[in-house]
Amino acid sequence: MHTSPLAQPGTGDAGGMNVYVLQTAIELARRGVEVEIFTRATSSADAPVHEAAPGVLVRHLEAGPFEGLDKRDLPTQLCAFAAGVLREEARHEPGYYGLVHSHYWLSGQVGWLARDRWGVPLVHTAHTLAAVKNASLAAGDTPEPPAREIGERQVVTESDRMVANTAEEADQLVALYGADADRVDVVAPGADLTRYRPGDRRSARRALGIAPDEHVVTFVGRIQPLKAPDVLLRAAAELVARDPASRLRVLVVGGPSGSGLDRPDSLIELSSALGISARVSFLPPQAPDTLAEVYRASDLVAVPSYSESFGLVAIEAQACGTPVVAADVGGLGVAVRHGDTGLLVPGHGTHDWASAIESLLRDSGELDRLSANAARHAESFSWGRTAEGLLESYRRAGIHDIDEDGPADLLPRRVRGMRRLRRAGGVRV
């Protein structure tokens, strides 16, 4: 509800969840599941219906003003958004949709209503959790409001299945939100391995205007306190202080988002205050093909976030053969294998981050070893594998390969009698 899967990641509130929703929808469609994605229209230019890929429709619903609506105000538009979803279903014969998969808590509220109205299972993926984010806030960041945590608890209680990115997130759903462990499935996100793959570093650097002998450390993500790009800049300043002759360059790729909108130029100001402006290059969010070149041009990619349910950037970078230095939080411990594909740094201390980066940049042989391991590690994370995991979760929620005249007792009580669709594999999500 708060961001479209068609939006450019790294801008506004668009990020890993956008990539996740679109890529899994495409993979599900390839497996015979028709997917319709409902999202809030944010521009008068948004077409009511957009075919994102064969078998994947994105429906833009009017719910509140197109622009100027802060994410914190979106709960006021839940009724308008829900009405748009229900009206679309009402245009079709009963049983048109076979399952609802909601993403993020706001959509979960609407998914819960649609589940009850249509008599179909609800599968929910949280992506981020307020209780987890509030437990590890960056300095000066704004805590998530109590209303969000209440809303998340309601969605967890009402969902037929929950999908967690990692086993740690599954444990958090149980411990912090009272989820039934037997109704939580762990399905790791992935990367587009046809696009993110090792390539020629020299040509990538030429395309970006980076000298061959520079040591490049890159941050990719939304510019906001949660993602902690300032941690990388402070570490870079310490490295320059240790060795003023070093050829260190920092790339920051992304746009301001969330609380970062309050001071969109804060990182530029910080790099100037730290005396490293000449060593820091800022790039706007990049399209996937160009982003792959950014990863290939880098010696290291830094992911210093205070909280990450997984960390798609870490997998994308490793798929391109670039080792990752990441904060040892959340799903980053799964995305990055410490000492094998990169390093996990406990905490966000400047000295620790500077030392971790320095230890890798000064050892080209170690970087080569990590690079080879990183590419192999990333091969285990494909969107196709994610889609297969989601299909298994759907089956556990009550979507089976059963014709309309099959044994209804295999389905949840509220799904019994639901007319199954046979074409294109049988079900719309």
VEXNUPA-253269 format. One line per field, with one value per atom (N, C-alpha, C): x, y, z. Coordinates in steps of 0.02 Angstrom, whole numbers, m for minus. Layout:
<atoms>
px [X|...] .
py [Y|...] .
pz [Z|...] .
</atoms>
This chain:
<atoms>
px [41|0|43|101|139|191|198|247|231|246|230|288|275|330|362|330|358|405|407|449|522|565|637|662|690|718|770|770|817|788|725|691|629|613|554|555|500|497|510|534|547|613|612|674|669|697|699|631|581|515|486|499|475|504|569|602|573|564|538|469|423|355|354|389|388|422|480|517|482|454|419|355|322|262|279|334|355|370|405|422|360|313|251|212|211|175|207|272|307|288|264|244|169|135|64|16|41|m3|m14|m76|m91|m87|m51|m39|m66|m105|m126|m102|m67|m38|m77|m106|m142|m95|m89|m46|m79|m61|m92|m62|m105|m82|m49|9|45|54|24|28|m34|m57|m113|m94|m29|m6|m6|m17|m18|m78|m65|m119|m158|m224|m262|m237|m218|m192|m129|m77|m14|8|22|48|124|146|217|256|222|252|194|206|151|125|59|29|33|60|67|37|m18|m50|m38|m23|m18|m78|m119|m178|m165|m169|m160|m227|m235|m298|m292|m343|m343|m362|m317|m330|m291|m325|m292|m258|m227|m194|m136|m123|m68|m1|8|73|62|117|115|86|73|46|103|119|173|152|201|186|151|166|134|59|39|m32|m71|m37|m70|m125|m121|m177|m244|m244|m307|m338|m299|m324|m337|m336|m348|m417|m468|m536|m541|m512|m515|m479|m421|m383|m420|m447|m484|m545|m579|m637|m618|m561|m538|m524|m493|m479|m543|m591|m653|m696|m695|m734|m708|m643|m615|m637|m634|m655|m729|m770|m842|m860|m814|m827|m823|m799|m788|m834|m836|m875|m843|m882|m853|m797|m746|m690|m637|m643|m595|m524|m517|m452|m449|m395|m389|m350|m311|m269|m248|m240|m214|m145|m96|m29|m15|m14|m2|70|94|163|164|195|198|132|133|75|13|23|m35|m75|m38|m72|m102|m70|m97|m165|m176|m242|m296|m279|m325|m332|m277|m278|m322|m321|m362|m436|m456|m525|m544|m500|m514|m519|m476|m479|m548|m573|m639|m695|m690|m742|m744|m686|m683|m681|m668|m664|m603|m546|m484|m429|m375|m321|m283|m254|m212|m141|m93|m22|8|49|76|152|185|257|266|297|304|357|413|472|509|475|506|456|481|439|454|401|410|449|433|466|541|560|631|665|633|663|672|622|626|678|695|746|817|825|892|892|862|858|925|935|994|984|1040|1036|997|947|908|852|846|792|727|671|605|577|556|529|463|450|385|330|272|219|186|158|124|69|36|m19|6|67|93|103|132|143|77|26|m40|m66|m60|m83|m46|18|58|34|21|m2|m68|m112|m176|m166|m123|m112|m79|m32|0|m53|m98|m150|m197|m214|m265|m238|m173|m145|m148|m163|m162|m90|m46|26|64|121|168|231|259|322|376|428|486|546|588|647|701|705|756|727|765|743|742|787|788|724|702|640|580|581|528|525|583|586|560|575|551|474|446|373|341|373|346|356|417|434|403|402|380|307|279|211|164|189|146|123|161|142|147|105|107|165|215|275|257|204|184|154|138|109|159|222|273|319|326|370|430|489|550|566|564|579|626|687|737|723|733|730|787|788|840|867|896|922|912|912|907|976|989|1056|1073|1024|1040|1068|1053|1077|1136|1131|1185|1232|1288|1338|1406|1459|1526|1538|1580|1596|1663|1678|1742|1745|1786|1790|1819|1868|1900|1850|1811|1762|1707|1689|1638|1665|1728|1757|1764|1781|1785|1717|1664|1596|1576|1603|1585|1637|1691|1743|1785|1796|1835|1903|1956|2024|2036|2077|2090|2122|2162|2200|2164|2103|2067|2038|2035|2001|1929|1881|1812|1769|1738|1691|1624|1571|1508|1450|1409|1345|1289|1241|1182|1120|1076|1015|984|928|895|936|938|977|934|940|901|940|927|966|966|910|906|960|975|1024|1096|1105|1169|1226|1214|1270|1323|1302|1350|1404|1388|1438|1496|1479|1531|1573|1541|1579|1626|1604|1648|1706|1692|1746|1796|1771|1815|1859|1831|1871|1927|1913|1965|2019|1999|2048|2094|2065|2106|2153|2130|2173|2231|2218|2271|2322|2297|2341|2317|2341|2318|2334|2382|2401|2359|2313|2274|2231|2214|2173|2100|2077|2009|1957|1905|1847|1784|1737|1672|1618|1578|1520|1457|1414|1349|1295|1258|1207|1138|1097|1030|1003|940|907|879|863|835|767|754|692|675|610|589|612|642|665|724|755|808|784|719|691|696|702|707|771|825|888|919|893|915|989|1019|1090|1136|1110|1148|1213|1214|1276|1328|1305|1351|1383|1341|1367|1416|1400|1442|1510|1510|1573|1617|1585|1623|1651|1610|1633|1690|1689|1741|1804|1800|1857|1871|1820|1831|1787|1764|1719|1749|1814|1847|1849|1837|1841|1772|1719|1652|1613|1586|1545|1473|1426|1355|1322|1287|1250|1177|1131|1060|1045|986|968|976|1001|1019|972|960|923|964|931|966|1030|1028|1088|1146|1132|1185|1208|1161|1179|1226|1215|1261|1331|1338|1404|1435|1393|1418|1448|1411|1437|1503|1507|1568|1627|1613|1667|1694|1660|1677|1723|1767|1807|1766|1725|1683|1617|1564|1500|1486|1469|1456|1380|1357|1286|1285|1289|1295|1229|1174|1107|1101|1056|1040|990|952|904|893|894|879|846|786|756|794|829|872|931|919|973|987|942|950|1013|1034|1094|1154|1157|1213|1215|1157|1156|1171|1143|1156|1231|1261|1333|1374|1360|1397|1387|1326|1313|1358|1377|1423|1497|1508|1576|1609|1569|1596|1583|1636|1628|1590|1560|1518|1542|1545|1556|1489|1460|1393|1389|1340|1325|1297|1316|1293|1224|1175|1106|1058|1003|949|971|943|956|1024|1062|1128|1175|1162|1202|1190|1134|1119|1144|1134|1154|1229|1266|1340|1369|1416|1451|1516|1519|1577|1642|1690|1756|1758|1702|1699|1678|1628|1605|1611|1633|1639|1649|1634|1642|1578|1561|1507|1537|1516|1544|1494|1514|1469|1465|1405|1396|1411|1414|1422|1478|1524|1579|1625|1645|1687|1752|1785|1849|1841|1788|1777|1765|1725|1711|1772|1810|1871|1920|1928|1975|1953|1888|1862|1875|1860|1870|1945|1985|2058|2087|2065|2093|2083|2030|2016|2050|2047|2075|2151|2185|2258|2281|2234|2252|2214|2246|2213|2199|2241|2230|2167|2157|2098|2035|2040|1983|1964|2014|2001|1966|1989|1959|1886|1874|1806|1761|1790|1751|1726|1770|1750|1698|1708|1660|1593|1595|1534|1489|1518|1479|1447|1485|1457|1402|1412|1362|1296|1301|1240|1200|1231|1196|1140|1143|1092|1030|1034|979|953|905|873|800|770|699|657|684|649|642|696|693|645|644|597|526|511|443|422|467|451|434|471|456|389|371|306|249|259|208|195|248|240|202|216|178|105|92|22|m14|22|m9|m26|19|6|m52|m63|m118|m185|m184|m247|m255|m205|m209|m174|m214|m187|m205|m175|m191|m254|m310|m374|m424|m458|m509|m570|m617|m674|m717|m711|m750|m708|m649|m605|m627|m589|m608|m599|m655|m652|m624|m623|m599|m524|m489|m418|m405|m457|m449|m472|m446|m471|m546|m580|m653|m680|m649|m676|m663|m619|m603|m644|m676|m713|m768|m775|m824|m800|m739|m712|m701|m725|m718|m647|m612|m543|m540|m493|m482|m433|m449|m408|m356|m372|m325|m263|m208|m145|m125|m137|m113|m163|m214|m268|m285|m241|m258|m231|m269|m245|m226|m172|m148|m152] .
py [m60|0|63|62|124|134|86|94|45|65|23|m21|m83|m126|m101|m52|m24|35|57|115|96|145|135|126|67|58|111|132|184|253|260|324|320|375|375|318|279|221|156|162|102|71|5|m29|m103|m144|m215|m247|m222|m252|m244|m187|m177|m229|m241|m291|m359|m375|m440|m453|m405|m416|m426|m384|m390|m454|m469|m527|m593|m597|m659|m666|m609|m612|m640|m616|m640|m715|m737|m808|m851|m826|m863|m870|m816|m818|m869|m875|m924|m995|m1003|m1069|m1079|m1036|m1046|m1013|m968|m933|m862|m844|m776|m730|m675|m630|m560|m533|m463|m426|m372|m333|m268|m257|m196|m147|m87|m37|31|77|143|186|219|264|325|344|402|456|446|496|490|546|544|510|503|470|394|368|295|265|218|184|142|138|97|25|m2|m70|m71|m101|m106|m179|m205|m273|m271|m293|m291|m347|m403|m461|m507|m554|m601|m635|m627|m657|m615|m554|m510|m442|m425|m360|m318|m255|m207|m160|m159|m116|m57|3|65|89|92|113|184|224|291|286|308|309|368|424|484|522|579|620|583|598|564|581|642|664|698|702|739|701|636|597|559|577|544|473|428|359|353|398|396|413|445|462|409|358|308|269|257|222|256|322|357|336|303|283|208|173|101|85|122|109|120|175|190|137|116|65|m2|m21|m84|m83|m26|m22|m34|m7|m18|m91|m125|m197|m237|m224|m262|m249|m187|m171|m208|m215|m251|m324|m355|m425|m432|m382|m386|m385|m363|m362|m431|m480|m547|m597|m657|m710|m731|m757|m779|m830|m826|m872|m850|m788|m763|m763|m741|m743|m803|m839|m900|m891|m836|m825|m753|m726|m659|m664|m631|m626|m552|m531|m461|m450|m390|m371|m306|m308|m251|m246|m215|m219|m183|m126|m90|m133|m166|m210|m271|m291|m347|m332|m269|m250|m258|m238|m245|m318|m354|m425|m465|m446|m479|m470|m409|m396|m435|m434|m469|m544|m571|m642|m661|m622|m638|m629|m578|m564|m618|m641|m687|m761|m774|m843|m880|m846|m876|m868|m906|m900|m833|m812|m753|m774|m758|m767|m697|m687|m620|m622|m574|m564|m495|m490|m426|m381|m411|m376|m337|m296|m265|m267|m266|m269|m210|m176|m116|m131|m187|m202|m213|m242|m254|m188|m147|m83|m38|m36|9|m14|m77|m103|m85|m62|m47|17|70|133|167|199|242|306|337|399|451|482|533|508|442|415|415|412|415|345|328|261|250|188|170|180|205|219|156|161|102|74|118|94|43|51|3|m65|m65|m129|m164|m126|m155|m186|m147|m172|m234|m237|m296|m357|m348|m404|m431|m387|m409|m451|m428|m464|m532|m533|m597|m647|m623|m666|m692|m650|m667|m706|m704|m736|m812|m845|m918|m943|m907|m923|m857|m858|m803|m827|m783|m799|m754|m785|m749|m758|m707|m711|m757|m761|m801|m836|m884|m918|m869|m820|m770|m729|m709|m671|m714|m778|m822|m824|m828|m828|m762|m707|m642|m637|m666|m666|m705|m758|m799|m763|m740|m712|m643|m601|m531|m520|m565|m554|m612|m663|m718|m761|m761|m802|m876|m916|m989|m1014|m1044|m1066|m1114|m1153|m1201|m1167|m1102|m1067|m1018|m1023|m979|m1019|m997|m1029|m984|m1012|m974|m982|m927|m926|m868|m883|m830|m793|m727|m689|m708|m678|m696|m636|m650|m598|m622|m575|m592|m613|m678|m703|m699|m684|m674|m604|m558|m489|m477|m499|m488|m549|m540|m593|m561|m598|m570|m543|m492|m463|m429|m389|m356|m293|m295|m238|m176|m186|m128|m91|m128|m95|m61|m92|m62|4|5|66|120|100|149|182|141|167|217|208|252|306|307|357|347|285|268|243|267|247|174|138|67|54|103|90|115|139|162|103|109|60|86|51|76|37|74|45|79|39|66|53|103|96|102|56|58|53|102|99|167|168|231|270|336|378|396|357|368|339|362|338|262|229|156|120|145|112|131|183|202|215|251|267|311|348|390|348|286|242|230|220|209|272|331|393|405|393|404|355|293|243|264|290|312|369|415|471|446|395|367|333|299|266|317|372|425|455|462|489|441|376|326|328|339|339|391|453|507|494|450|436|381|353|298|320|272|285|265|280|261|305|273|309|276|318|295|314|265|278|272|321|319|321|267|261|256|307|306|376|380|445|448|508|515|482|456|419|423|413|411|472|462|518|554|524|557|616|618|674|740|736|797|835|798|829|791|802|763|772|827|839|822|786|774|737|690|653|696|739|785|831|855|898|859|796|757|743|726|713|775|834|896|908|898|908|860|800|751|762|808|823|772|734|683|694|754|768|745|755|738|663|624|551|518|557|530|551|502|516|494|538|524|510|455|436|427|446|434|359|337|267|245|184|159|103|101|45|m19|m77|m139|m152|m142|m157|m111|m47|m2|m17|m37|m55|m114|m162|m220|m196|m146|m118|m84|m51|m19|m72|m128|m181|m208|m219|m248|m200|m135|m85|m79|m107|m98|m153|m135|m185|m215|m174|m196|m159|m192|m158|m160|m102|m96|m93|m133|m133|m123|m61|m48|m38|m63|m49|m66|m31|m47|m105|m115|m170|m191|m256|m282|m350|m358|m424|m474|m449|m492|m452|m409|m370|m391|m373|m393|m366|m306|m276|m322|m353|m398|m457|m485|m542|m519|m463|m437|m423|m391|m376|m440|m488|m551|m589|m585|m618|m589|m525|m494|m507|m547|m563|m512|m471|m419|m436|m443|m458|m402|m419|m373|m367|m305|m292|m267|m304|m289|m288|m251|m253|m322|m347|m413|m407|m392|m383|m421|m444|m473|m525|m521|m570|m564|m511|m504|m561|m592|m650|m710|m711|m764|m744|m681|m657|m657|m645|m641|m695|m734|m784|m753|m742|m708|m746|m710|m739|m781|m788|m831|m791|m747|m704|m630|m616|m548|m548|m492|m486|m459|m483|m457|m418|m356|m312|m306|m324|m314|m240|m214|m144|m97|m32|19|68|46|88|105|168|192|152|141|106|35|1|m68|m72|m25|m26|m8|40|59|1|m34|m89|m148|m161|m216|m201|m141|m122|m123|m95|m92|m162|m208|m276|m310|m293|m324|m286|m220|m181|m190|m204|m211|m280|m327|m396|m416|m405|m420|m494|m536|m608|m629|m600|m614|m589|m531|m504|m551|m578|m624|m688|m712|m772|m760|m704|m687|m676|m646|m632|m697|m746|m810|m845|m843|m875|m839|m772|m733|m751|m757|m774|m843|m891|m958|m958|m921|m916|m888|m837|m804|m849|m899|m945|m982|m984|m1018|m975|m911|m864|m839|m873|m852|m838|m795|m782|m843|m886|m949|m992|m996|m1035|m1003|m936|m902|m918|m916|m931|m1002|m1049|m1118|m1122|m1085|m1084|m1052|m1000|m968|m1015|m1051|m1098|m1152|m1174|m1223|m1193|m1129|m1095|m1088|m1074|m1069|m1135|m1190|m1255|m1269|m1250|m1260|m1216|m1159|m1116|m1142|m1190|m1219|m1220|m1197|m1200|m1264|m1313|m1377|m1388|m1437|m1454|m1497|m1465|m1500|m1467|m1505|m1478|m1459|m1423|m1399|m1456|m1515|m1571|m1617|m1593|m1634|m1634|m1670|m1677|m1611|m1579|m1514|m1516|m1576|m1578|m1567|m1565|m1551|m1476|m1436|m1364|m1337|m1277|m1246|m1237|m1235|m1232|m1174|m1114|m1057|m1059|m1107|m1112|m1166|m1210|m1265|m1239|m1271|m1251|m1197|m1170|m1119|m1149|m1116|m1142|m1130|m1182|m1176|m1160|m1119|m1102|m1151|m1176|m1227|m1198|m1144|m1120|m1088|m1090|m1062|m1089|m1154|m1185|m1183|m1140|m1149|m1092|m1044|m998|m928|m878|m809|m786|m749|m721|m646] .
pz [0|0|0|33|41|m14|m59|m113|m168|m229|m287|m306|m327|m350|m415|m447|m508|m493|m430|m412|m412|m425|m425|m353|m337|m269|m253|m190|m169|m170|m194|m194|m150|m116|m73|m24|m23|21|m17|m78|m119|m99|m91|m72|m88|m43|m56|m63|m26|m30|m100|m132|m201|m248|m241|m282|m268|m204|m184|m215|m208|m232|m308|m345|m417|m441|m414|m439|m421|m361|m344|m385|m400|m442|m511|m539|m605|m603|m551|m546|m534|m494|m483|m549|m588|m652|m699|m697|m738|m719|m657|m633|m637|m674|m687|m639|m596|m549|m574|m586|m607|m546|m552|m496|m512|m467|m472|m410|m421|m366|m359|m300|m286|m250|m275|m245|m250|m207|m206|m262|m301|m353|m321|m345|m319|m371|m430|m483|m527|m553|m599|m665|m676|m737|m730|m670|m661|m697|m741|m775|m725|m731|m683|m679|m737|m739|m783|m757|m794|m795|m854|m858|m849|m790|m774|m808|m821|m853|m873|m917|m933|m870|m857|m798|m736|m741|m682|m698|m663|m670|m607|m617|m561|m567|m515|m513|m467|m495|m456|m431|m365|m335|m307|m317|m288|m214|m172|m100|m70|m66|m42|m98|m82|m133|m165|m229|m264|m233|m211|m184|m117|m79|m17|42|34|89|122|183|220|238|242|259|326|372|438|433|378|369|330|305|263|299|365|397|387|374|362|295|253|187|181|238|236|209|229|205|130|106|34|m6|19|m17|m16|42|47|2|m2|m46|m118|m139|m207|m221|m173|m181|m186|m141|m140|m201|m225|m285|m346|m350|m408|m406|m348|m343|m359|m340|m350|m424|m466|m538|m569|m532|m558|m524|m550|m519|m454|m407|m343|m354|m313|m319|m369|m394|m443|m415|m352|m319|m272|m274|m233|m169|m163|m104|m101|m41|m32|1|m29|1|12|75|92|113|100|115|155|213|259|296|354|399|373|337|311|262|217|169|205|259|298|326|346|371|316|256|200|180|181|164|211|275|325|308|289|270|207|157|95|107|150|166|192|239|267|216|175|126|71|50|m7|13|78|100|73|74|48|101|95|143|137|193|195|215|172|187|193|245|257|266|234|243|273|331|366|336|315|288|342|380|439|496|557|617|662|684|725|789|822|885|875|819|804|787|745|727|788|831|889|940|938|984|962|900|875|834|861|825|818|761|753|794|811|849|809|840|807|764|757|715|755|720|750|761|821|832|796|780|749|801|781|829|857|917|946|901|863|820|770|746|699|731|791|824|839|858|870|805|751|686|664|677|659|699|763|804|777|756|729|666|622|559|572|619|637|662|704|732|678|630|580|520|508|448|453|398|396|396|362|364|366|399|398|361|320|286|315|343|371|324|321|278|306|372|404|466|491|553|611|612|666|664|605|600|622|605|627|703|735|808|837|803|827|822|769|762|820|840|894|962|973|1039|1051|999|1008|989|947|923|937|971|989|931|876|818|836|804|811|768|800|763|707|715|664|602|608|551|519|537|509|463|402|353|340|336|321|246|211|139|126|107|95|30|30|m33|m79|m138|m186|m223|m280|m325|m397|m442|m513|m537|m536|m550|m624|m667|m738|m748|m703|m709|m663|m601|m553|m555|m588|m596|m605|m593|m600|m671|m676|m741|m739|m789|m797|m754|m702|m656|m690|m734|m766|m811|m849|m892|m851|m795|m751|m723|m705|m678|m731|m791|m845|m856|m854|m865|m811|m751|m695|m682|m721|m713|m651|m632|m573|m595|m564|m582|m563|m602|m588|m521|m496|m434|m371|m377|m318|m280|m213|m172|m160|m189|m190|m141|m95|m48|m60|m70|m94|m46|m38|m2|m53|m50|m94|m50|m55|m15|m5|30|45|96|87|132|192|245|306|364|425|483|490|475|483|443|383|339|356|397|426|377|322|278|312|364|400|434|452|482|433|370|319|310|308|299|357|417|475|475|455|450|395|340|286|309|348|373|418|459|502|460|408|365|331|309|278|330|391|444|457|453|464|407|346|287|237|245|200|126|113|43|12|49|23|m36|m78|m138|m124|m65|m46|m80|m107|m133|m107|m87|m64|m114|m134|m177|m134|m138|m104|m157|m163|m215|m183|m193|m164|m155|m135|m123|m53|m29|39|45|104|116|190|205|275|313|372|412|380|330|294|252|238|200|238|304|344|326|310|293|234|173|116|99|121|105|164|213|274|261|215|202|166|122|90|141|187|240|285|300|343|310|246|212|211|205|206|276|327|396|414|385|399|357|309|267|213|191|141|79|68|11|m55|m63|m126|m138|m85|m91|m93|m89|m88|m150|m185|m244|m230|m245|m235|m302|m306|m366|m348|m393|m380|m385|m363|m371|m443|m452|m518|m541|m606|m636|m627|m626|m610|m650|m716|m756|m737|m725|m704|m633|m591|m522|m521|m566|m570|m587|m630|m646|m586|m545|m484|m438|m429|m386|m413|m478|m508|m502|m502|m498|m427|m378|m308|m282|m237|m201|m145|m112|m58|m61|m38|m27|48|75|147|159|208|228|304|327|399|436|409|436|510|544|613|618|565|564|492|478|412|420|391|393|350|299|259|231|182|152|81|34|m36|m67|m46|m74|m64|m6|9|m39|m55|m102|m173|m194|m261|m271|m221|m226|m231|m188|m189|m254|m282|m346|m401|m393|m441|m423|m371|m351|m307|m274|m230|m157|m117|m45|m9|47|85|156|181|252|278|325|348|424|450|521|538|595|616|649|607|631|585|613|574|524|464|412|380|395|365|385|442|462|418|381|333|264|246|180|171|225|222|267|240|281|305|371|401|388|361|347|284|251|191|130|138|83|100|160|184|259|290|363|394|453|493|551|559|610|667|728|785|803|803|820|762|778|727|745|785|805|747|743|688|684|740|740|714|736|714|639|613|542|501|524|488|486|542|545|501|500|458|384|363|293|276|320|308|302|344|343|276|241|176|119|121|66|60|115|112|91|82|64|1|m57|m121|m128|m102|m106|m68|m9|30|m6|m36|m73|m131|m165|m220|m195|m138|m109|m90|m56|m36|m97|m149|m210|m242|m248|m277|m234|m169|m123|m124|m130|m130|m189|m247|m307|m300|m272|m262|m210|m157|m104|m131|m172|m198|m244|m273|m317|m281|m214|m175|m165|m186|m175|m242|m269|m331|m318|m360|m352|m369|m413|m427|m365|m327|m264|m214|m212|m167|m187|m252|m275|m257|m262|m244|m169|m128|m57|m42|m79|m70|m91|m145|m167|m114|m81|m28|30|46|99|80|16|m7|1|m15|m7|66|111|182|206|172|191|166|121|97|23|m15|m88|m111|m131|m154|m227|m258|m327|m327|m310|m304|m351|m391|m435|m393|m424|m387|m359|m388|m363|m319|m298|m257|m185|m142|m71|m33|m17|15|86|117|186|191|135|137|141|132|134|202|222|284|279|336|337|296|304|268|193|171|101|67|107|77|31|m24|m73|m120|m109|m153|m222|m273|m340|m365|m381|m403|m478|m496|m566|m597|m655|m685|m733|m764|m814|m781|m816|m793|m725|m715|m653|m597|m601|m553|m507|m492|m438|m454|m432|m436|m366|m362|m298|m303] .
</atoms>
